[in-house]
């Protein structure tokens, strides 16, 4: 089983935020529950014979049990911390984000780009668990992985501008904050279809 770390947690958070963005009327609690159950289905589908173990399948009835098969509790907690943080501060996050997007209105961005940026802005300005350098690296990698290299450059440019307004040291790191591009190694992960979106295009 692939070792789970904060990079995985950010990937999960992005997928959940993308889903919420597509249907803002959803309540967060059932979205989180259904996400963990869905991820267990995905993990089982990637098994050696493609068929879920009967005992494991019975755990689909309990989201907490499903999550226990996927990740240590602290990384699930970090995933949900990020999702709740973005959801609870969305207005303030978007208000700050538009300061740096220039001719890129949020509603015209691809869904991946918009939610990667929201997640990064939350971590930069509303949370203090990771240094800005790590946040930018992680955001760029998320944009590349779930969208395209062009999205990575787009996200990097906006966050470089935003980073100038961060007051804490750019490389100050909390323990186990995740980091850079180390950690993905040769891990193979499928790009979830639900998180595929068009690359953002500038507005004249």
N, C-alpha and C positions, 0 to 999 in steps of 0.2 A: 504494500500500500504506500502511496506517495506520502512523504512527510508533509504535514500541514504546518504552515507558518502564516505570518501576517500578510504575506503576498496573496496567499489563497483567500484570506479573510477579505482583503480589498477586492479581489475578483468577485467573490460572492456578494459583497456589498454593492458593487457596481451593477451586477445582474438584478439584484432586488430593486435598486433605485431606478433602473431602466424600466422594470415592470411597473413600478408605482407611477413613474412619469407617463407611461402609456395609458394608465387608468387611475387618475388621481383620486377618484371617489372611493377607492378600496380602503378598508381598514387595515392598519399595519399588522396587527397581531395575526390574522389569518393568512396574510401574505407571507409572513415569516414562517409560519407553520407549514404552509403548502410548499414553500421553497425547499425546506429541509427534506420533506418527503420526496419531492421531485428529484433532489440531488441523490437520494438513496436509490431511486429508480435508475438514474444515470450510472451510478457506480456499479450497480448490479448488471446493467446492460454491457458494461465493459469487462465483465468477468470472463474467465477462460472459456466457458461454454455458453455464455450469453443468457443463461437461465438463472433467476434468483433462487437462492437457497430458501426452502419453505419456512424455516425458522426465522430467517432474516426478513422474509416477506411479511410475516405476521406483525413485525414491528412497524410496518407502515401505518398502522392504526395510531401510533403515538409519535408525534413529531419530535419529542425530546429523545425518544429511543432512536429514531432515525438519525437525528443529529449526532448522537453518541457514536454511531458507526462511522461518521465522516470526519470528525475533528475533535481535538481536546476542547473541553468546555471553555477555556480562556480564549480560544480563537473564534469560537462561535459567539462568545460574549463580545469580542472586539468587532466582529461583523455586525452584530445587532447594535452595538454602540455607535458605529459609523452611520448605519442606516437611520437610526432614531435621531442622531445628531443633525444629519442633513434634513430630515423631514421636519424636525421641530424648529429649525432655523432657516427654512428655505427662503422666506422673503428677504431676510437680511443677507443670506448668501448670494442670492441673485442680484440684490442691490449693489453689493460689493463687486460681484463678478462683472457687471456691465461697465464698471470703470475701466476695465482692462481689455474689453473685447473690441473696441473701436467700431469698425463697420460690420460687426458680426452680431446682429440681434439674437438673443437666446432662442427665440422661437424658430429661427431659420437654421440653427445648427442641427447637425445630425444628433440623434438621441444618445449615441455613445459619447460623442465629444461633450455634449452638454452635461451629462451626468458624471463623466470623469472630472470635468472642471468643478462641478459642484462639490464632489467628494474631496478634491484637492483643496479648494477654498475653505471648506469646513475644517480640514486638518490643519491648514496654515493659520487660520484666524480665530477659530472657535475651539480648538483642541490643542494640547501641547505634548502629545505623546510621541511625535516624530519630528525630526528636524526638517526645515524646508527643503534642503537638498535631497533628502530621501523622498519626501512627498512628491517633488517634481519628477524624479527618476521613476518612481512607481507609477505616477499618472501617465507619463509618456509611454511606458511599457504597456500599461492597460489599453491606451488608445491604439497602439500598434497591434496588440494582440486581438482586440475585439473589433477593430476597424481597419486601419491601414497606416502605412508609414507617413502618408500625408497628414493624417489625423495626429500622429505623434508630433510632427513638426508644428502643427497648429496649436496643440495643447502646450507644447514647450514654450512657444512664443508668448502666449498669454500668461502662463505661470511665471515666466521670467520677469514680466512686468509686475505681476502681483507680489513677487518675492521682495521687491524693493520696499514694500510697505510693511513687511513683517519685522517686528521689533526684537524678537529673540534671535540669538546667534544662528546663522544658517546651517551650521553643522552640529549643533547641540542635539544630542540624541538621548531619548529615554531608553532604558533597558529593553532589549528585544524589540526595537522599533521597526525591524525589517530593514532592508536596505538595498539600494542600487539595483543592479541587474544580477547580482549574485543570488543564487537560490533557485532560479528556474532550471539551470543545468540542462539536462536532456529530457526533463519531464515532458511527456506528450499529453496535451489536453486539447479536447475538441472545442472549437469556438462555438458557444451556444447560439443556435439560430435566432433565439429571441433577442439577442443583444447585437444583431447585425443591423447597421444603419448606414445610410449614405454619408459620404464624407461631406463636411460642412463646406459651403461655397460662400465667398464674400458677397455682400450686398453693396451695390453701387451707391 
